[in-house]
Amino acid sequence: MTIRAVVFDAYGTLYDVQSVAGVIEAAFPGHGDYITQVWRLKQLEYSWLRSLMDRYEDFLAVTRDSLNYTLGTLGLAADAALFGRIVEAYNTVSPYPDAAAALEALKPNHRLAILSNGSPAMLDALVRNSGLDRYLDAVISVDARKAYKPDRRAYEPVEHRLGCRPEEVAFVSSNGFDIAGARSFGFKVIRIERVTPAALRADLTGGAPIGPGTLSRALRTQSERLGFDPHAVVNALSALPEAVGRLDSAAQA
């Protein structure tokens, strides 16, 4: 069956969440990397906990709560204005350098969309600020189902918004939990390999300090061992047109 749509995760896939580090370092000199890494890990953890507890709050609330926790680990505090500026950094995270070109190459033959944990307001600001909105046919938030990825309810809006069956969708993510969830739902899945085991091993043997950044990288070196592997793995967004083409050919064979 033909691949009719390519759907992207936002944070960590099209957009580099590490790009918030500059804002944080300016606010808390010497702590930028630590706060960036722990904040992201707690942000994901809180999204999963809220899904498991059936206590949904939108991603802006999750982002604020996880930042508050992270600052507390260092005994730091921010007044309302500074706290708001740091949270708003998620509205201006940088797209990966090859994101626009990949979307432009895919657009002539596919519907393009984002499916993200981000709240509608966060995603609207993000795609507008980055200029990627001109390539996208839809920007879909899990808020429509009040459940975070990898809950299968989070993936359901894609069918309705794009008019595609799951097997007609190529889903792109660099996040292991999202890859497993999308594959379980029935999408064709492409993993973006942002960190290789060899690169992580080289960092460790080279004497790099082990900290939250190391843990964040380790969690992205491979697919989860849950039996829901991606259909394809590429090392950059620029390789997507070829990978989608191969999936399309295989689907039609």
Residue frames as qw, qx, qy, qz and C-alpha x, y, z in Angstrom:
[[0.000, 0.888, 0.459, 0.000, 0.00, 0.00, 0.00],
 [0.403, 0.619, -0.013, 0.674, 1.35, 3.44, -0.97],
 [0.397, -0.403, -0.385, 0.729, 2.90, 5.72, 1.64],
 [0.102, 0.789, 0.438, 0.419, 0.62, 8.75, 1.46],
 [0.250, -0.925, 0.039, -0.285, 1.81, 10.74, 4.46],
 [0.624, 0.155, -0.490, 0.588, 5.01, 11.33, 6.41],
 [0.474, -0.822, -0.158, -0.273, 4.41, 12.30, 10.04],
 [0.478, 0.408, -0.489, 0.605, 7.15, 13.64, 12.30],
 [0.566, -0.637, -0.375, 0.364, 7.72, 13.79, 16.01],
 [0.123, 0.952, -0.019, 0.281, 8.75, 17.34, 16.90],
 [0.344, -0.847, 0.383, -0.132, 11.02, 17.46, 19.95],
 [0.577, -0.441, 0.668, 0.160, 14.30, 15.69, 19.28],
 [0.672, 0.305, 0.628, 0.249, 13.35, 14.73, 15.72],
 [0.377, 0.771, 0.270, 0.436, 12.63, 17.87, 13.68],
 [0.113, -0.900, 0.127, -0.402, 13.72, 20.18, 16.49],
 [0.602, 0.199, -0.580, 0.512, 16.85, 20.10, 18.65],
 [0.543, -0.779, -0.284, -0.131, 15.71, 20.36, 22.27],
 [0.714, -0.273, -0.137, 0.630, 19.33, 20.83, 23.31],
 [0.294, 0.484, 0.149, 0.810, 19.15, 24.32, 21.81],
 [0.408, -0.842, -0.236, -0.263, 17.43, 25.60, 24.98],
 [0.776, -0.288, -0.241, 0.507, 20.77, 25.27, 26.78],
 [0.354, 0.334, -0.015, 0.873, 21.92, 28.77, 25.85],
 [0.359, -0.657, -0.167, -0.641, 18.93, 30.44, 27.49],
 [0.814, -0.533, -0.232, 0.000, 19.35, 28.31, 30.60],
 [0.726, -0.023, -0.172, 0.665, 23.10, 28.90, 30.85],
 [0.111, 0.506, 0.010, 0.856, 22.53, 32.65, 30.66],
 [0.569, -0.642, -0.146, -0.492, 20.04, 32.39, 33.52],
 [0.811, -0.546, 0.207, -0.037, 22.07, 29.98, 35.65],
 [0.389, 0.742, -0.547, 0.016, 25.75, 30.15, 34.67],
 [0.030, -0.437, 0.882, -0.175, 27.55, 26.85, 35.03],
 [0.466, 0.098, 0.801, -0.363, 24.35, 24.84, 35.21],
 [0.528, 0.402, -0.222, -0.714, 23.01, 25.10, 31.66],
 [0.450, 0.215, -0.824, -0.269, 23.82, 21.59, 30.50],
 [0.021, -0.077, -0.915, 0.397, 22.69, 19.92, 33.71],
 [0.394, 0.351, 0.419, -0.739, 19.35, 21.73, 33.77],
 [0.518, 0.367, -0.436, -0.638, 18.76, 21.10, 30.06],
 [0.377, 0.137, -0.908, -0.119, 19.27, 17.34, 30.40],
 [0.003, 0.188, 0.862, -0.470, 17.40, 16.75, 33.67],
 [0.406, 0.335, 0.168, -0.833, 14.55, 19.01, 32.59],
 [0.555, 0.261, -0.561, -0.556, 14.04, 16.98, 29.42],
 [0.307, 0.018, -0.947, 0.092, 14.22, 13.65, 31.26],
 [0.112, 0.278, 0.703, -0.644, 11.71, 14.81, 33.88],
 [0.451, 0.301, -0.126, -0.831, 9.48, 16.32, 31.19],
 [0.542, 0.116, -0.747, -0.367, 9.17, 12.91, 29.54],
 [0.209, -0.090, -0.905, 0.360, 8.80, 11.12, 32.88],
 [0.256, 0.264, 0.452, -0.812, 5.97, 13.43, 33.94],
 [0.550, 0.216, -0.363, -0.720, 4.16, 12.89, 30.63],
 [0.499, 0.021, -0.859, -0.110, 4.28, 9.12, 31.15],
 [0.081, -0.150, -0.786, 0.594, 3.28, 9.36, 34.81],
 [0.391, 0.235, 0.185, -0.870, 0.28, 11.53, 33.99],
 [0.604, 0.139, -0.574, -0.535, -0.82, 9.07, 31.31],
 [0.414, -0.022, -0.897, 0.153, -0.45, 6.11, 33.67],
 [0.008, -0.238, -0.667, 0.706, -2.32, 7.89, 36.46],
 [0.059, 0.635, 0.670, 0.380, -4.97, 9.16, 34.03],
 [0.227, -0.803, -0.261, 0.484, -4.28, 12.68, 35.30],
 [0.554, 0.446, 0.317, 0.628, -3.72, 14.53, 32.05],
 [0.062, -0.863, -0.060, 0.498, -2.42, 18.09, 31.99],
 [0.666, 0.742, 0.002, 0.074, -1.23, 19.69, 28.77],
 [0.827, 0.155, -0.122, 0.526, 2.44, 19.75, 27.83],
 [0.099, 0.715, -0.173, 0.671, 2.93, 23.34, 28.92],
 [0.668, -0.641, 0.153, -0.347, 1.95, 22.34, 32.46],
 [0.971, -0.100, 0.008, 0.217, 4.23, 19.29, 32.25],
 [0.595, 0.502, -0.129, 0.615, 7.08, 21.47, 30.99],
 [0.189, -0.749, 0.201, -0.602, 6.62, 23.97, 33.81],
 [0.835, -0.502, 0.116, -0.195, 6.36, 21.30, 36.50],
 [0.938, 0.057, -0.028, 0.341, 9.44, 19.44, 35.28],
 [0.370, 0.622, -0.200, 0.661, 11.48, 22.65, 35.15],
 [0.467, -0.718, 0.175, -0.485, 10.38, 23.49, 38.68],
 [0.955, -0.286, 0.059, 0.052, 11.52, 20.03, 39.82],
 [0.793, 0.337, -0.096, 0.498, 14.86, 20.38, 38.02],
 [0.079, 0.727, -0.233, 0.641, 15.67, 23.75, 39.55],
 [0.702, -0.612, 0.134, -0.339, 14.78, 22.29, 42.94],
 [0.962, -0.030, -0.122, 0.244, 17.44, 19.59, 42.58],
 [0.560, 0.310, -0.190, 0.745, 20.04, 22.37, 42.77],
 [0.296, -0.618, -0.460, 0.565, 18.21, 24.53, 45.28],
 [0.147, 0.010, 0.269, 0.952, 17.71, 27.18, 42.60],
 [0.213, 0.688, 0.617, -0.317, 14.72, 29.43, 42.11],
 [0.207, 0.194, 0.403, 0.870, 13.55, 31.79, 39.39],
 [0.268, 0.362, 0.342, -0.825, 11.13, 34.67, 39.66],
 [0.623, 0.508, 0.545, -0.240, 8.01, 34.50, 37.51],
 [0.427, 0.822, -0.187, -0.327, 9.49, 36.52, 34.65],
 [0.006, 0.579, -0.798, -0.169, 12.69, 34.46, 34.40],
 [0.492, 0.053, 0.860, -0.127, 10.82, 31.18, 34.81],
 [0.618, 0.640, 0.331, -0.314, 8.47, 32.19, 32.00],
 [0.316, 0.782, -0.444, -0.303, 11.37, 33.08, 29.68],
 [0.191, -0.368, 0.907, 0.080, 13.00, 29.71, 30.22],
 [0.562, 0.308, 0.741, -0.200, 9.76, 27.82, 29.57],
 [0.529, 0.764, 0.092, -0.359, 9.14, 29.90, 26.44],
 [0.068, -0.593, 0.711, 0.372, 12.49, 28.71, 25.08],
 [0.468, 0.123, 0.873, 0.064, 10.59, 25.58, 24.03],
 [0.499, 0.749, 0.357, -0.249, 8.68, 27.76, 21.56],
 [0.336, 0.879, -0.295, -0.167, 11.88, 28.69, 19.77],
 [0.703, -0.332, 0.582, 0.238, 13.98, 25.51, 19.82],
 [0.185, 0.600, -0.526, -0.573, 16.01, 25.28, 16.64],
 [0.935, 0.286, 0.058, -0.201, 15.09, 22.91, 13.83],
 [0.739, -0.248, 0.466, 0.419, 17.88, 20.55, 12.83],
 [0.027, -0.559, 0.378, 0.738, 19.87, 22.04, 9.92],
 [0.028, 0.050, -0.841, -0.538, 18.56, 19.51, 7.38],
 [0.283, 0.413, 0.762, -0.411, 14.91, 19.69, 8.45],
 [0.403, 0.638, 0.067, -0.653, 13.64, 22.23, 5.92],
 [0.266, 0.456, -0.697, -0.485, 15.37, 20.57, 2.96],
 [0.074, 0.051, 0.996, -0.025, 14.01, 17.15, 3.92],
 [0.343, 0.533, 0.596, -0.493, 10.46, 18.48, 4.19],
 [0.354, 0.637, -0.221, -0.648, 10.78, 20.30, 0.89],
 [0.149, 0.306, -0.873, -0.350, 11.97, 17.12, -0.85],
 [0.108, 0.208, 0.960, -0.153, 9.13, 15.02, 0.58],
 [0.312, 0.419, 0.364, -0.771, 6.30, 17.49, 0.07],
 [0.385, 0.284, -0.480, -0.735, 5.58, 17.00, -3.66],
 [0.529, 0.009, -0.793, -0.303, 4.47, 13.39, -3.17],
 [0.440, -0.312, -0.790, 0.290, 3.30, 13.18, 0.44],
 [0.366, -0.827, -0.163, -0.394, 1.17, 14.91, 3.00],
 [0.479, 0.230, -0.545, 0.648, 3.39, 16.15, 5.81],
 [0.526, -0.732, -0.179, -0.394, 2.47, 16.58, 9.46],
 [0.111, 0.383, -0.713, 0.577, 3.79, 16.81, 12.99],
 [0.735, -0.499, -0.397, -0.231, 2.38, 14.63, 15.77],
 [0.320, 0.385, -0.539, 0.677, 3.73, 15.82, 19.09],
 [0.426, -0.477, -0.668, 0.379, 3.20, 15.79, 22.83],
 [0.146, -0.020, -0.101, 0.984, 3.38, 19.58, 22.66],
 [0.226, 0.607, 0.580, -0.494, 0.26, 21.57, 23.44],
 [0.469, 0.708, 0.452, 0.273, -1.50, 23.22, 20.48],
 [0.019, -0.998, 0.026, 0.047, -0.26, 26.67, 21.51],
 [0.519, -0.602, 0.496, 0.348, 3.33, 25.48, 21.94],
 [0.629, 0.153, 0.642, 0.411, 3.36, 23.74, 18.57],
 [0.340, 0.870, 0.332, 0.135, 1.74, 26.66, 16.76],
 [0.157, -0.947, 0.230, 0.158, 4.43, 29.00, 18.08],
 [0.627, -0.385, 0.585, 0.343, 7.19, 26.50, 17.35],
 [0.613, 0.352, 0.585, 0.397, 6.40, 25.85, 13.70],
 [0.217, 0.947, 0.210, 0.107, 5.66, 29.52, 13.04],
 [0.307, -0.880, 0.297, 0.208, 8.87, 30.74, 14.66],
 [0.596, -0.294, 0.643, 0.380, 10.96, 28.17, 12.78],
 [0.355, 0.510, -0.380, -0.685, 9.32, 28.73, 9.39],
 [0.082, -0.066, 0.977, 0.188, 8.58, 25.03, 8.94],
 [0.453, 0.417, 0.572, -0.542, 4.84, 25.73, 8.91],
 [0.460, 0.558, -0.277, -0.633, 4.96, 26.37, 5.17],
 [0.265, 0.279, -0.890, -0.244, 5.76, 22.70, 4.52],
 [0.098, 0.079, 0.929, -0.348, 3.19, 21.14, 6.83],
 [0.358, -0.335, -0.620, -0.612, -0.35, 20.06, 6.03],
 [0.661, -0.634, -0.288, -0.279, -1.21, 19.53, 9.69],
 [0.154, 0.409, -0.668, 0.602, 0.24, 20.08, 13.15],
 [0.736, -0.385, -0.462, -0.312, -1.36, 17.55, 15.49],
 [0.135, -0.491, 0.630, -0.586, -1.17, 17.61, 19.27],
 [0.341, -0.148, -0.922, 0.111, -1.88, 14.65, 21.52],
 [0.182, 0.083, 0.440, -0.876, -4.04, 17.10, 23.45],
 [0.574, 0.006, -0.389, -0.721, -6.89, 15.99, 21.16],
 [0.765, -0.147, -0.613, -0.135, -6.90, 12.62, 22.97],
 [0.481, -0.731, 0.278, -0.397, -5.60, 13.71, 26.39],
 [0.933, -0.248, 0.218, 0.139, -2.92, 11.00, 26.39],
 [0.016, -0.821, 0.504, 0.267, 0.82, 11.19, 25.77],
 [0.783, 0.413, -0.464, -0.037, 2.88, 9.07, 23.43],
 [0.141, 0.157, -0.860, -0.464, 3.41, 6.11, 23.42],
 [0.454, 0.311, 0.685, -0.478, -0.24, 5.58, 24.47],
 [0.302, 0.256, 0.767, 0.505, -1.98, 4.38, 21.31],
 [0.111, 0.839, 0.507, -0.162, -4.69, 7.03, 21.79],
 [0.180, -0.726, 0.166, 0.643, -2.05, 9.65, 21.03],
 [0.212, -0.184, 0.709, 0.647, -1.59, 8.33, 17.48],
 [0.326, 0.522, 0.787, -0.033, -5.28, 8.07, 16.59],
 [0.220, 0.805, 0.168, -0.525, -5.78, 11.69, 15.38],
 [0.143, -0.408, 0.633, 0.642, -3.44, 11.10, 12.43],
 [0.229, 0.299, 0.884, 0.278, -5.99, 8.93, 10.64],
 [0.132, 0.800, 0.547, -0.207, -8.73, 11.52, 11.05],
 [0.045, -0.824, 0.089, 0.558, -6.65, 14.60, 10.22],
 [0.038, -0.496, 0.655, 0.569, -4.82, 13.17, 7.21],
 [0.818, 0.308, 0.015, -0.486, -7.37, 10.66, 5.95],
 [0.464, 0.481, -0.742, -0.046, -4.78, 7.88, 5.90],
 [0.938, -0.284, -0.180, -0.087, -4.79, 4.36, 7.24],
 [0.572, -0.728, 0.348, 0.145, -1.89, 3.56, 9.62],
 [0.787, -0.028, 0.471, 0.397, -0.10, 1.45, 7.00],
 [0.477, 0.738, 0.255, 0.404, -0.14, 4.45, 4.64],
 [0.198, -0.963, 0.125, -0.134, 1.82, 6.58, 7.11],
 [0.720, 0.214, -0.372, 0.545, 5.60, 6.77, 7.48],
 [0.464, -0.878, -0.080, -0.082, 6.23, 7.96, 11.03],
 [0.594, 0.478, -0.336, 0.552, 9.61, 9.54, 11.82],
 [0.537, -0.823, 0.057, -0.175, 11.12, 9.83, 15.30],
 [0.417, 0.526, -0.637, 0.379, 14.43, 9.72, 17.13],
 [0.418, -0.410, 0.539, -0.605, 12.81, 8.79, 20.46],
 [0.146, 0.101, -0.984, -0.031, 12.74, 5.11, 21.35],
 [0.261, 0.310, 0.754, -0.517, 9.45, 5.21, 23.26],
 [0.471, 0.541, 0.019, -0.696, 7.79, 6.98, 20.33],
 [0.329, 0.365, -0.775, -0.396, 9.18, 4.54, 17.78],
 [0.002, 0.078, 0.984, -0.160, 7.81, 1.60, 19.76],
 [0.330, 0.446, 0.544, -0.629, 4.44, 3.28, 20.21],
 [0.454, 0.531, -0.247, -0.671, 4.09, 4.21, 16.55],
 [0.269, 0.238, -0.895, -0.263, 5.10, 0.73, 15.37],
 [0.119, 0.205, 0.908, -0.345, 2.66, -0.86, 17.80],
 [0.407, 0.498, 0.279, -0.713, -0.08, 1.40, 16.46],
 [0.729, 0.420, 0.534, 0.083, 0.55, 0.22, 12.91],
 [0.271, 0.914, -0.180, -0.244, 2.57, 2.98, 11.26],
 [0.835, 0.330, -0.098, 0.429, 5.59, 2.36, 9.07],
 [0.443, -0.882, 0.041, 0.158, 8.36, 3.73, 11.27],
 [0.656, 0.533, -0.205, 0.493, 11.70, 5.34, 10.45],
 [0.630, -0.690, -0.119, 0.336, 14.17, 5.96, 13.25],
 [0.314, 0.858, -0.242, 0.328, 16.56, 8.91, 13.14],
 [0.847, -0.248, -0.244, 0.402, 19.77, 7.71, 14.80],
 [0.023, -0.963, 0.097, -0.251, 21.00, 10.82, 16.60],
 [0.311, -0.706, 0.622, -0.136, 23.55, 9.00, 18.78],
 [0.820, 0.232, -0.516, -0.085, 25.44, 5.84, 17.87],
 [0.873, -0.479, -0.012, 0.088, 26.76, 3.33, 20.42],
 [0.770, 0.196, -0.046, 0.605, 30.22, 3.80, 18.92],
 [0.113, 0.686, -0.057, 0.717, 30.10, 7.55, 19.51],
 [0.624, -0.705, 0.035, -0.336, 28.95, 7.12, 23.10],
 [0.935, -0.222, -0.025, 0.276, 31.62, 4.50, 23.74],
 [0.584, 0.422, -0.071, 0.690, 34.28, 6.80, 22.32],
 [0.199, -0.773, 0.068, -0.598, 33.15, 9.60, 24.62],
 [0.805, -0.575, 0.045, -0.137, 33.36, 7.34, 27.66],
 [0.899, -0.052, 0.020, 0.434, 36.75, 5.86, 26.81],
 [0.410, 0.602, -0.027, 0.685, 38.02, 9.35, 26.04],
 [0.375, -0.165, -0.526, 0.746, 37.57, 10.34, 29.64],
 [0.224, -0.459, -0.221, -0.831, 34.50, 12.54, 29.22],
 [0.201, -0.081, 0.676, -0.705, 32.73, 13.14, 32.54],
 [0.207, -0.362, -0.880, -0.225, 29.62, 11.05, 33.11],
 [0.146, 0.183, 0.391, -0.890, 26.61, 13.19, 33.89],
 [0.529, 0.480, 0.510, -0.480, 22.99, 13.79, 32.87],
 [0.450, 0.645, -0.344, -0.513, 24.07, 14.47, 29.29],
 [0.060, 0.311, -0.938, -0.139, 25.65, 11.03, 29.10],
 [0.346, 0.251, 0.847, -0.316, 22.43, 9.44, 30.29],
 [0.512, 0.623, 0.149, -0.572, 20.39, 11.40, 27.75],
 [0.354, 0.567, -0.629, -0.397, 22.68, 10.24, 24.97],
 [0.118, -0.151, 0.980, -0.054, 22.66, 6.63, 26.18],
 [0.472, 0.378, 0.663, -0.441, 18.87, 6.54, 26.01],
 [0.561, 0.693, -0.009, -0.452, 19.02, 7.44, 22.31],
 [0.101, -0.533, 0.771, 0.333, 21.63, 4.97, 21.06],
 [0.059, -0.019, -0.961, -0.268, 19.20, 2.24, 20.00],
 [0.565, -0.311, -0.401, -0.650, 15.60, 1.18, 19.64],
 [0.563, -0.373, 0.506, -0.537, 13.80, -0.06, 22.73],
 [0.143, 0.151, -0.976, -0.070, 13.89, -3.83, 23.37],
 [0.503, 0.162, 0.504, -0.684, 10.12, -4.21, 23.26],
 [0.459, 0.234, 0.837, 0.185, 9.63, -6.10, 20.01],
 [0.369, 0.848, 0.370, -0.088, 8.50, -3.03, 18.04],
 [0.507, -0.306, 0.320, 0.739, 11.53, -2.15, 15.95],
 [0.309, 0.680, -0.084, -0.660, 11.51, 0.53, 13.24],
 [0.844, 0.459, 0.277, 0.017, 11.17, -0.47, 9.60],
 [0.642, 0.564, -0.058, 0.517, 14.19, 1.65, 8.68],
 [0.524, -0.715, -0.060, 0.458, 17.02, 3.54, 10.38],
 [0.513, 0.686, 0.038, 0.514, 18.76, 6.62, 8.98],
 [0.581, -0.297, -0.286, 0.702, 21.34, 8.92, 10.51],
 [0.057, -0.242, -0.006, 0.968, 19.91, 12.24, 9.33],
 [0.465, 0.592, 0.424, -0.504, 16.71, 13.85, 8.11],
 [0.280, 0.620, -0.452, -0.577, 18.39, 14.37, 4.75],
 [0.005, 0.165, -0.962, -0.215, 18.27, 10.60, 4.20],
 [0.467, 0.272, 0.648, -0.536, 14.48, 10.45, 4.61],
 [0.610, 0.482, -0.167, -0.606, 13.38, 10.86, 0.97],
 [0.414, 0.352, -0.821, -0.175, 15.33, 7.76, -0.03],
 [0.082, -0.018, 0.922, -0.379, 14.15, 5.79, 3.02],
 [0.537, 0.354, 0.392, -0.658, 10.50, 6.70, 2.41],
 [0.572, 0.472, -0.449, -0.499, 10.94, 5.72, -1.22],
 [0.232, 0.224, -0.946, 0.020, 12.22, 2.29, -0.21],
 [0.281, 0.178, 0.780, -0.530, 9.29, 1.79, 2.17],
 [0.576, 0.449, 0.048, -0.682, 6.90, 2.85, -0.55],
 [0.486, 0.400, -0.697, -0.343, 8.41, 0.41, -3.04],
 [0.065, 0.079, -0.968, 0.227, 8.28, -2.42, -0.51],
 [0.406, 0.269, 0.568, -0.663, 4.65, -1.61, 0.33],
 [0.632, 0.484, -0.110, -0.595, 3.65, -1.81, -3.31],
 [0.156, 0.388, -0.883, -0.214, 5.60, -4.99, -4.07]]
